[in-house]
Amino acid sequence: MSTVDRSVPTAGVHSPLPVGVLLAAAFLIVLLVGMGFPRLVTPFDPLVSDVAATLQPPNAQHWLGTDRIGRDVLSRVVYGARYSLLIGLASMIVSLAIGLAVGLFAGLSNRFADEAASRVFDVLSAFPPTLLSLLIVTSLGQGIVNIAIAVGIAGIPKFGRVLRSQALVVRRADYVTHAVSFGLSRTRIFLRHVLPNVLVAVPVIATIDIGSAIIAVSGLSFLGLGPQPPTPEWGVMLAEGRDVLRVAWWPSVFPGLAITVTVLSFAVIGRFLQRKFEVRA
Amino acid sequence: MRELRRKIATRLLTGLLVLWLAATVAFIAIHALPGRIEDVLAGDLSYPGLREAIAAQWGLNHSLQWQYGQFLLRLAHGDLGTSFVMQQPVLDVLRSQLAPTMQLAVSAGVLALGLAIVVATVTAGSESRWSGRIASFVEITFTSTPVFWLGMLLLVAFSFELRLFPVSGANGWRALVLPAVTLALPTTGVLSQVMRESIEAALSKPFVTTIRARGVSELVLRARHVLRHALLPVVTLGGWLIGSLLGGAVITEKMFGRPGIGSVTLTAVTSQDVPVVLAVVLLAAFVHVVMSTLLDIAYLFIDPRLRSQ
């Protein structure tokens, strides 16, 4: 394997945070504040349309312009963060919960169980994630909860594989051998030594992967399978904006920019955490 | 040579196993759904004789084991069932739509690979310099960009403003450019990151020092000697690449109003045409498994070190 890794040793606790990470964190903090207190950012209601002001380009009153029926794009983007982020988070929790359970089981039990679990991951990842989600949505039906489940199930193998290999590493670690040699009970070793060290990886993997969950969820919404108009969800807004793209770019460019910058911020922070905590993903 | 043959046989068997499991998962999924199978497969449709036709095709009055056996047997014969919405065999529906999707996926795949190779070869090992930082930032930005938004940006710029390419449709190569670029760029970002890492790993090997000592130029060194090593790990991404191209094709086709498997799938999803969606998903899994099996075997031939392990 690549033994020469120039990045790890310098990423010590006291080294200053890279500018990119700071910017990303700042953006996410602003986004979270906007999600919690949207009135701080915008005075407009995301659902109320102003027929006297349709398709206005960005201006002093409507910073990001208005959409086809005169709703303020900025306030729709801000309120939309609630939907897009929360659905993304929900789907990630689905993948994480199942991936963690199966990954731990695979990494910690005997070789046969490990093989079986690995084949399960192989099978799930043989289906392209988008198509698998589409199949699940077809059978469960459309809607917010179902797209979260669909994207969550498609994400299981990714989490499961990483957590399995993390469990394998921890299992063979010296401190576990040590604990065994002290005659500690299996339960105690699992709860006090193995589990915490596997769980360290979770926030890192979660930060790296929540972005792809957000993209997948907004993709299904864009296709019209998730939240329905007039919900201010980013994917829905993009689908609505697409219809007026020829005459107005702002109703679709800004929600898309919101998705991209959000996902980018999570990716930058995730990569930073990954290097810092030396988690393989 | 015997070792090699054994490895190939194992890999083929694993591939078959995964295919069989995938089909089984699909079978279980249909049976695990709430409601009777006739209702699940019929979706919102209802016309006289429909439920009887489904019951006959799936053998619903037989035992579950028999149904499962029939299901596998039909798949093995390439029978993917009937679309009850379109009232024709799924395979015929898909076959007629295969060409535009293949055009899109293959051109996007080639574009993504080509771009990633060039970018990664030129910028590897320069993370401390601006070129490396910029490339790295651009890559991570593209991987964070949803295809449907990228498609819109390209439409605004190249179709509405510059009028270089048509807005939608699938006539001629001009109509293919924007969808292929849209589908390729996010994939390029991922591929290029992986390639850069493996090129950087290869650059730190002793053989590179030897070649450099011979006075070979940096570009020749990278293109002729390092790239080969660096491409090996990328081969393992082949399966992922196919999956992401096929999945992305659904959204890209919708975005650009192109005909193809993606459009068919999407229509099937909204009209709850389960047999069609199921067939597309199983076919994609089939392509994925076959390709990654072949790639893994090719890997054994390309890299002699793997044969003896």
Boltz contact constraints between the chains, C-beta under 6 A:
constraints:
  - contact:
      token1: [A, 2]
      token2: [B, 201]
      max_distance: 6.0
  - contact:
      token1: [A, 4]
      token2: [B, 204]
      max_distance: 6.0
  - contact:
      token1: [A, 122]
      token2: [B, 18]
      max_distance: 6.0
  - contact:
      token1: [A, 123]
      token2: [B, 18]
      max_distance: 6.0
  - contact:
      token1: [A, 123]
      token2: [B, 21]
      max_distance: 6.0
  - contact:
      token1: [A, 123]
      token2: [B, 22]
      max_distance: 6.0
  - contact:
      token1: [A, 123]
      token2: [B, 25]
      max_distance: 6.0
  - contact:
      token1: [A, 126]
      token2: [B, 18]
      max_distance: 6.0
  - contact:
      token1: [A, 126]
      token2: [B, 22]
      max_distance: 6.0
  - contact:
      token1: [A, 126]
      token2: [B, 285]
      max_distance: 6.0
  - contact:
      token1: [A, 126]
      token2: [B, 288]
      max_distance: 6.0
  - contact:
      token1: [A, 126]
      token2: [B, 289]
      max_distance: 6.0
  - contact:
      token1: [A, 127]
      token2: [B, 281]
      max_distance: 6.0
  - contact:
      token1: [A, 127]
      token2: [B, 285]
      max_distance: 6.0
  - contact:
      token1: [A, 128]
      token2: [B, 243]
      max_distance: 6.0
  - contact:
      token1: [A, 128]
      token2: [B, 246]
      max_distance: 6.0
  - contact:
      token1: [A, 128]
      token2: [B, 247]
      max_distance: 6.0
  - contact:
      token1: [A, 128]
      token2: [B, 284]
      max_distance: 6.0
  - contact:
      token1: [A, 129]
      token2: [B, 247]
      max_distance: 6.0
  - contact:
      token1: [A, 130]
      token2: [B, 247]
      max_distance: 6.0
  - contact:
      token1: [A, 130]
      token2: [B, 250]
      max_distance: 6.0
  - contact:
      token1: [A, 131]
      token2: [B, 247]
      max_distance: 6.0
  - contact:
      token1: [A, 131]
      token2: [B, 281]
      max_distance: 6.0
  - contact:
      token1: [A, 131]
      token2: [B, 284]
      max_distance: 6.0
  - contact:
      token1: [A, 134]
      token2: [B, 269]
      max_distance: 6.0
  - contact:
      token1: [A, 135]
      token2: [B, 277]
      max_distance: 6.0
  - contact:
      token1: [A, 135]
      token2: [B, 281]
      max_distance: 6.0
  - contact:
      token1: [A, 138]
      token2: [B, 269]
      max_distance: 6.0
  - contact:
      token1: [A, 138]
      token2: [B, 272]
      max_distance: 6.0
  - contact:
      token1: [A, 138]
      token2: [B, 274]
      max_distance: 6.0
  - contact:
      token1: [A, 138]
      token2: [B, 277]
      max_distance: 6.0
  - contact:
      token1: [A, 139]
      token2: [B, 33]
      max_distance: 6.0
  - contact:
      token1: [A, 211]
      token2: [B, 144]
      max_distance: 6.0
  - contact:
      token1: [A, 215]
      token2: [B, 146]
      max_distance: 6.0
  - contact:
      token1: [A, 219]
      token2: [B, 251]
      max_distance: 6.0
  - contact:
      token1: [A, 222]
      token2: [B, 148]
      max_distance: 6.0
  - contact:
      token1: [A, 245]
      token2: [B, 152]
      max_distance: 6.0
  - contact:
      token1: [A, 246]
      token2: [B, 160]
      max_distance: 6.0
  - contact:
      token1: [A, 249]
      token2: [B, 156]
      max_distance: 6.0
  - contact:
      token1: [A, 252]
      token2: [B, 152]
      max_distance: 6.0
  - contact:
      token1: [A, 256]
      token2: [B, 149]
      max_distance: 6.0
  - contact:
      token1: [A, 259]
      token2: [B, 146]
      max_distance: 6.0
  - contact:
      token1: [A, 260]
      token2: [B, 144]
      max_distance: 6.0
  - contact:
      token1: [A, 260]
      token2: [B, 145]
      max_distance: 6.0
  - contact:
      token1: [A, 263]
      token2: [B, 144]
      max_distance: 6.0
  - contact:
      token1: [A, 264]
      token2: [B, 141]
      max_distance: 6.0
  - contact:
      token1: [A, 264]
      token2: [B, 144]
      max_distance: 6.0
  - contact:
      token1: [A, 267]
      token2: [B, 140]
      max_distance: 6.0
  - contact:
      token1: [A, 267]
      token2: [B, 144]
      max_distance: 6.0
